[in-house]
């Protein structure tokens, strides 16, 4: 599915739910539903196993499933070296100093 197909699909869903929610409020529902659909897609390969475990746990009175968001959405990036951060700060300071005469006129 390309970008325009996804956008068309989302607006199609928006049109379907438009009259279900107060006018101007359906956009508050689109993002959460999109996130839930994405989670469903990402976890699709494990769904049969999850349902199996859920059925087993239900028999003994325990129901639940925890989604490890870090596992699916977090990408580790090592911290930048302090010298690089300091150089960036100095560049910003120079830009601020250069802007000061323009701000006073």
Helices and strands as residue ranges (DSSP letters): H 3-17, H 27-42, G 44-46, H 47-59, H 69-73, H 82-104
